């Protein structure tokens, strides 16, 4: 062990010495945990909530002999840093990539525009791009009797920051359900994953598997959902106007303007004798490029729990207000959820209101 320690200390000794001198001179604090060395998160002078999603950049193609004494001042030159994480090897070299989280999205955008392809050493241009901050978990193996409201109540007791819960038939475990959990930040999702995995909660007596929601699973669930709709109501058609890059929780309404999705949702709820949905929407954020972020809550009288979450909308020339477009897009999501949950709704309604028959 001693020889290994001496060998690792000897690797890139000059730059390590320069790093230690910089740390002593500036008084900056670096903490190394689990293969990464971190500054901030939050920094000593930080006041308030953590930065919003979209404030972090990924830094790649780093020379392995460069450290924070060069990188932090460089990335601080374009905006206030909330956190900087450099991935490290056992020998004390960096692993070629890092993450810089800024105090706001604007600074992250400036960092990408200013520092992508910047030469940190002669002939060594680095890559700087938006960080993919994972905020969605996949919980597989839930009992078919688990309801969305029950699951939300449990998750709110043991985790924080859950925004949205979607239930699907499990693609790999017959007769079970898979839940997609969306959290308000990567940190909240990571803490929830740790709690759900290490806590071994055994939701409702079932053995479950918890992991990050992977792209292939997301596509599989989307395809499965679309198969439950008439062809004319499937998203992503030629009339949808969906841009190639939109905010993470954006949902564009794919219906032709002559068809009101709210009317379709109301008709479905009427058929199922659930009552007319009541919508509450509030615009909580506006981006410079025109996107509006809405908070929403929808109460369906005959459904056991309300639906709530956030959604990005971009107003257009259709004549609909931002709130109307948000309601249409929310209604589209509810159509998918109700389409997958009608049999659960019927079971619940039959037991709660035995004298009120539910239409098939």
VEXDO-878573 format. One line per 5 residues: for each residue x, y, z of C-alpha. Coordinates in Angstrom, 1 decimal, always signed. Each point is the difference from the previous one (the first is absolute). Layout:
VEXDO-878573
X,Y,Z  ...
This chain:
VEXDO-878573
+0.0,+0.0,+0.0  +2.8,+2.4,+0.9  +1.7,-0.5,-3.4  -3.2,+0.7,-1.8  -0.5,+3.1,+2.0
+3.5,+1.3,-0.8  -0.5,-0.9,-3.7  -3.3,+2.0,-0.2  +1.5,+3.0,+1.7  +2.9,+0.0,-2.5
-2.4,+0.3,-3.0  -0.2,+3.5,-1.4  +1.7,+1.4,+3.1  +0.7,+3.5,-1.3  -3.7,+0.7,-0.8
-1.1,-1.5,+3.3  +2.4,+2.3,+1.8  -1.4,+3.0,-1.9  -3.5,-1.1,+1.0  +0.9,-0.2,+3.7
+1.6,+3.5,-0.2  -3.1,+1.4,-1.6  -2.3,-1.5,+2.6  +2.1,+1.4,+2.8  +0.2,+3.5,-1.6
-3.8,+0.2,-0.8  -1.3,-1.8,+3.0  -2.3,-2.0,-2.3  -1.4,-3.3,+1.3  +0.1,-3.1,-2.1
-1.5,-3.3,+1.3  +0.7,-3.3,-1.6  -2.7,-2.7,+0.2  -0.7,-3.1,-2.0  +2.3,+0.7,-2.9
-0.7,+3.7,-0.4  +1.4,+3.2,+1.5  -2.6,+2.7,+0.7  -0.1,+3.7,+0.6  -3.2,+1.6,+1.3
-3.4,-1.5,-0.2  -0.6,+2.5,+1.5  +3.0,+2.3,+0.2  +0.6,+1.8,+3.3  -1.7,+3.3,-1.0
-3.1,-1.6,-1.5  -3.4,+1.2,+1.2  -3.4,-1.5,-1.1  -1.1,-3.0,-1.9  +2.2,-2.1,-2.3
+0.2,+1.0,-3.7  -2.8,-1.1,-2.3  +0.3,-3.0,-2.4  +2.0,+1.0,-3.1  +2.7,+1.9,+1.9
+2.7,-2.7,-0.3  +2.4,-0.6,-2.8  +2.0,-3.1,-0.9  +3.7,+0.5,-0.7  +1.8,-2.7,-2.1
+3.3,-0.6,-1.7  +2.0,+1.3,+2.9  +3.8,-0.7,+0.1  +0.4,-2.3,+2.9  +2.8,+2.1,+1.6
-2.1,+3.1,+0.5  -1.7,+0.9,+3.3  -2.4,+2.4,+1.7  +2.6,+2.8,+0.4  -0.3,+0.4,-3.8
-3.6,-1.2,-0.6  -1.9,+1.8,+2.8  +1.3,+3.5,-0.9  -0.7,-0.6,-3.6  -3.6,-1.1,+0.5
-0.6,+2.7,+2.6  +1.0,+2.6,-2.5  -3.3,-0.3,-1.8  -2.4,-0.3,+3.0  -0.4,-0.7,+3.7
+0.7,-3.7,+0.8  -2.3,-1.9,+2.3  +2.0,-3.2,-0.3  +2.9,-1.5,-1.8  +0.7,-3.8,-0.2
+3.2,-1.5,-1.4  +0.0,-3.8,-0.5  +3.2,-1.5,+1.3  +2.0,-3.2,-0.4  +1.8,-1.9,+2.8
+3.4,+1.4,-1.2  -1.1,+3.6,+0.4  -0.6,+0.8,-3.7  -3.3,+1.2,-1.1  -2.2,-2.4,-2.0
-0.4,+2.5,-2.9  -3.4,+1.5,+0.9  -1.6,+2.3,+2.5  -3.3,+1.8,+0.8  -0.5,+3.7,+0.7
-3.3,+1.1,+1.5  -0.8,+3.7,-0.2  -2.3,+2.2,+2.0  -2.4,+0.3,-2.9  -0.7,-1.4,-3.5
+1.2,+3.1,-1.7  +3.6,-0.4,+1.3  -0.1,-3.7,-1.1  -1.0,+1.2,-3.6  +2.8,+2.5,+0.0
+2.5,-2.6,+1.1  -1.0,-2.3,-2.8  +0.2,+2.8,-2.6  +3.4,+1.4,+1.3  +1.9,-3.1,+1.1
-0.9,-2.8,-2.3  +3.1,-0.8,-2.1  +2.1,+2.3,+2.3  +3.6,-1.1,+0.1  +0.9,-0.5,+3.7
+3.4,-1.1,-1.2  +1.6,+0.4,-3.4  -1.6,-2.4,-2.4  -2.6,-1.2,+2.6  -3.5,+1.5,-0.7
-2.6,-1.1,+2.6  -3.6,-0.8,-0.5  -2.7,+1.9,+1.9  -3.6,-0.9,-0.4  -3.3,-0.1,+2.0
+0.1,-2.6,+2.7  -2.7,-2.6,-0.1  -1.3,+0.2,+3.6  -1.9,-3.2,+0.6  -3.2,+0.7,+1.9
-2.1,-3.1,-0.8  +0.0,-3.3,+1.8  -1.5,-3.4,-1.1  -1.6,-2.1,+2.7  -0.9,-3.4,-1.4
-1.9,-2.9,+1.6  -2.8,+1.8,+1.7  -3.2,-1.9,+0.7  -2.9,+0.6,-2.5  -2.1,+1.3,+3.0
+2.3,+2.9,+0.7  -1.7,+3.3,-0.8  +1.6,+3.3,-1.0  -1.3,+1.8,+3.1  +1.3,-2.7,+2.4
+3.4,+0.0,-1.6  +0.2,+3.8,+0.1  -0.9,+0.0,+3.8  +2.7,-2.6,+0.7  +2.7,+1.8,-2.0
-0.8,+3.4,+1.6  +0.7,-1.7,+3.4  +3.4,-1.4,-0.9  +1.3,+2.4,-2.8  -0.2,+3.6,-0.9
-0.5,+1.9,-3.3  -2.2,-2.5,-1.9  -1.8,+1.8,-2.8  -1.8,-2.6,-2.0  -0.9,-3.7,+0.2
-1.0,-2.1,-3.0  -1.1,-3.7,+0.2  +0.4,-2.5,-2.9  -0.4,-3.8,-0.4  +3.5,-1.4,+0.6
+1.6,-1.0,-3.3  +2.1,-2.8,+1.7  -2.1,-1.2,+3.0  -3.4,-1.3,-0.9  -2.9,+1.2,+2.2
+2.2,+2.7,+1.6  +0.3,+3.7,-0.5  +2.9,+2.4,-0.8  +0.0,+3.5,+1.4  +1.9,+2.9,-1.5
+0.8,+2.6,+2.8  +1.1,+3.5,-1.1  +1.8,+2.2,+2.6  +0.7,+3.7,+0.0  +3.8,-0.4,-0.1
+2.7,-2.6,-0.6  +1.0,+0.2,+3.6  -3.6,-0.7,+1.2  -0.2,-2.9,-2.4  +3.3,-1.4,+1.1
-0.9,+0.2,+3.7  -3.4,-1.6,-0.8  +1.8,-2.8,-1.8  +2.3,-0.6,+2.9  -2.9,+0.0,+2.4
-2.1,-2.4,-2.0  +2.9,-2.4,-0.8  +1.7,-0.1,+3.5  -3.2,+0.3,+1.9  -1.3,-3.2,-1.5
-3.5,+1.3,+0.5  -1.8,-2.9,-1.7  -2.8,+2.2,-1.3  -3.3,-1.7,+1.0  +1.8,-3.2,+0.7
+1.5,-0.3,-3.5  +3.7,-0.3,-1.0  +0.8,+3.0,-2.2  +2.9,+1.1,-2.2  +1.0,+3.6,+0.1
+2.3,+1.6,-2.7  +0.4,+3.1,-2.1  -2.5,+0.2,-2.8  +2.0,-1.0,-3.1  -0.6,+1.3,-3.5
-1.0,-3.4,-1.4  -2.5,-0.6,+2.8  -1.4,+3.5,-0.6  -0.5,-0.7,-3.7  -1.5,-3.4,+0.8
-2.6,+1.5,+2.4  -0.8,+2.8,-2.5  -0.6,-2.5,-2.8  -2.1,-2.1,+2.3  -2.1,+3.0,+1.0
-0.5,+1.1,-3.6  -1.4,-3.4,-1.0  -2.9,+0.6,+2.4  -1.2,+3.0,-2.0  -1.8,+0.5,-3.3
+2.4,+0.8,-2.8  -1.4,+3.5,-0.3  +0.8,+0.8,+3.6  +3.6,-1.2,+0.2  +2.6,+2.6,+0.7
+2.8,+1.0,-2.2  -1.9,+0.2,-3.3  +0.7,+2.4,-2.8  -2.3,+2.6,+1.5  +1.6,-0.1,+3.4
+2.6,+2.7,-0.6  +2.3,-1.5,+2.6  +3.4,+1.6,-0.2  +3.2,-2.2,+0.1  +1.0,+1.4,+3.3
-2.4,+1.1,+2.7  +0.1,+0.2,+3.8  +0.1,-3.4,+1.8  -3.6,+0.1,+1.2  -1.5,+1.6,-3.1
-3.1,-1.6,-1.5  -1.2,+1.4,-3.3  -3.7,-0.6,-0.9  +0.0,-2.1,-3.2  -3.8,+0.4,-0.7
-1.2,+2.0,-2.9  -1.3,+3.4,+1.1  -3.6,-1.0,-1.0  +0.1,-2.7,+2.7  +0.0,+1.1,+3.7
+1.8,-2.5,+2.1  -1.9,+1.2,+3.0  -3.3,-1.0,-1.6  +1.4,-3.5,-0.7  +1.1,-0.3,+3.7
-3.4,+1.3,+1.2  -1.7,-2.6,-2.2  +2.1,-2.8,+1.3  -0.6,+1.0,+3.6  -3.7,+0.3,-0.7
-0.1,-3.4,-1.5  +1.8,-1.5,+3.1  -2.3,+2.1,+2.3  +3.0,+1.6,+1.7  -1.3,+3.6,-0.2
+1.4,+3.0,-1.9  +3.7,+0.8,+0.7  +0.8,+3.2,+1.8  +3.2,+1.7,-1.1  +2.3,+2.3,+2.0
+3.0,+1.5,-2.0  +2.6,+2.6,+1.0  +2.8,+1.3,-2.2  +3.1,-0.1,+2.2  +2.8,+0.6,-2.5
+0.7,+1.6,-3.4  +3.1,-0.6,-2.1  +1.5,+2.6,-2.3  -0.8,-2.3,-3.0  -3.7,+0.1,+0.7
-0.6,-3.2,+2.0  -2.3,+0.3,+3.0  +0.1,-2.4,+2.9  -3.3,-0.8,+1.7  -0.8,-1.6,+3.3
-3.3,-2.0,-0.2  -2.4,-1.9,+2.1  -3.0,-1.9,-1.4  -2.7,-1.5,+2.2  -2.3,-2.6,-1.5
-2.9,-0.5,+2.5  -0.2,-3.8,-0.6  +3.7,-0.6,+0.1  +1.7,-0.9,+3.3  +2.8,+2.7,-0.1
+0.7,+3.3,-1.8  +2.6,+0.3,-2.8  +2.7,+2.7,+0.3  +3.3,+0.9,-1.5  +1.8,+2.4,-2.3
-0.1,+0.5,-3.7  +1.8,+2.2,-2.6  -2.2,+1.6,-2.7  +0.9,+2.3,-2.9  -2.8,+2.3,-1.2
-0.6,+0.3,-3.7  -2.3,+1.8,-2.5  -2.9,-2.5,+0.6  -1.8,+2.6,+2.1  +0.1,-2.1,+3.1
+1.4,+1.5,+3.2  +2.9,-1.6,+1.8  -2.4,-1.3,+2.6  -2.3,-1.5,-2.6  +3.0,-1.7,-1.8
+1.2,-1.3,+3.4  -3.5,-1.5,+0.8  +0.0,-1.7,-3.4  +3.4,-1.5,+0.5  -0.9,-1.0,+3.6
-3.2,-1.6,-1.3  +2.1,-2.0,-2.5  +2.1,-1.4,+2.9  -3.1,-0.8,+2.0  -1.5,-1.9,-3.0
+3.0,-2.2,-0.1  -0.1,-0.6,+3.8  -3.8,-0.7,+0.0  +0.3,-2.3,-3.0  +2.5,-2.1,+2.0
-2.0,+0.3,+3.3  -3.6,-0.6,-1.0  -0.1,-3.5,+1.5  +1.5,+1.3,+3.3  -2.5,+2.9,+0.0
-2.9,-2.4,-0.4  +1.3,-2.2,+2.8  +0.4,+2.9,+2.3  -3.3,+1.6,-0.9  -1.9,-3.3,+0.4
+1.3,-0.4,+3.5  -0.4,+3.6,+1.1  -3.5,+0.5,-1.6  -1.6,-3.4,-0.2  -3.4,+1.5,-0.9
+1.4,+1.9,-3.0  +0.7,-2.2,-3.0  +3.0,+1.0,-2.2  -0.3,-0.1,-3.8  +2.2,-2.5,-1.7
